[in-house]
Amino acid sequence: MKILHVANELVDTGNGIVNSAVDLACTQSMAGHDVSFVSSGGGHVALLANHKVRHHEASLNPHRAFQLLCGLPRLRYILQSEKPEIVHAHMMTNAVLMRLGRSFGGFGNYGLVTTIHNEWRLTSHLMRAGDRVIVLSDHGKKTFRNRGFPEHKLRIVPHGILHSPRRLNEVEHEKVAPPLQDRAPLIVTMAGLYRRKGIGDLIAAFGQIADEFPKASVLVLGWGPDQGSFERQKTSVRGGERIHLQGFVAKPRRILREATVFVLASHTESFPLSLAEAREAGCAIVATTVGGVPELLEHGRAGLLVPPHDPKALARALRRLLGDSQELARWRKASQTNLDWLSCTRMARETVEVYDSLLRDRSGFRELDQRAG
């Protein structure tokens, strides 16, 4: 099958949308499909080339409208040259552009598939431009059905992370983590530094238990606009000197392997790759009951679930794990159980099944039109 993926850019700085799109394109190519990618470029271009995915550079930044308009002839040329059967748009501007380009711009007669990576964004309704709309969880499907998306368009394909093409070398050269009993308790979170990620709730929760666990510390991996606010907050809680905001880490697996507990205290989420990475690394997990998180944690079988916006509940869960070595070991084992469904191979296979279904429907519609004519 000829597949063309579209995203604004291919930065290798922790953007979950980009990471999942790159994993998908590379894994589809490894499965024998003819895959290409259009973006404004970025650090993942070399990885695509290594997996025989052709990359075409075009200005797709929605914040640079003039460049975007000037780049439309090149984009049309790329689509006409590649002649994809399926175009898969991963970002909202791409989705609208590919739909308008097919209808009015002479871009080609492809089937259009979109993926809603950030279901909490109100602008995500633009992704209905696709002939098929992929959501990441049953929660996502219910959300967009309630927002008026046609039932026949919606398909569920959760993200995969196991055997990610981006992370193969990282896993192969991984060092064995020291035994848990030889380490001071380390609580890790990995997220953009936004208020909606609940980092403030984690800081507040740690302040409630810091005196009970004087050797414990918190490590925050990520960057974002609210870092200053979190830096100020940690100075006002007990144990704040043991809360460290490290910034973005390109290869976090070693840190995750050394973590005692992984926390994701988000207020909104779709299907966070960080939790899948934490499960793969064998962390005991505490996360909030938002979006597709309960499904990712198998409704509490693979990690502890707490309400969002509730530092007290988060503190109780951390106290439960840090205060009982047997309980901690049980939840570390639970997080690594039943991981096969989180593989990139499964994600790629199910996505191609969505493509196949769309192409069959389009072929059927053409036959009906021919008969009617």
Secondary structure, 3 states (H helix, E strand, C coil): CEEEEECCCCCCCCCHHHHHHHHHHHHHHHCCCEEEEEECCCCCHHHHHHCCCEEEECCCCCCCHHHHHHCHHHHHHHHHHHCCCEEEECCHHHHHHHHHHHHHCCCCCCEEEEECCCCCCHHHHHHHHCCEEEECCHHHHHHHHHCCCCHHHEEECCCCCECCCCCHHHHHCCCCCCCHHHCCCEEEEECCCCHHHCHHHHHHHHHHHCCCCCCCEEEEECCCCCHHHHHHHHCCCCCHHHEEEEECCCCCHHHHHHCCEEEECCCCCCCCHHHHHHHHHCCEEEEECCCCHHHHCHHHCCCEEECCCCHHHHHHHHHHHHCCHHHHHHHHHHHCCCCHHHEHHHHHHHHHHHHHHHHHHHHHHHHHHHHHC
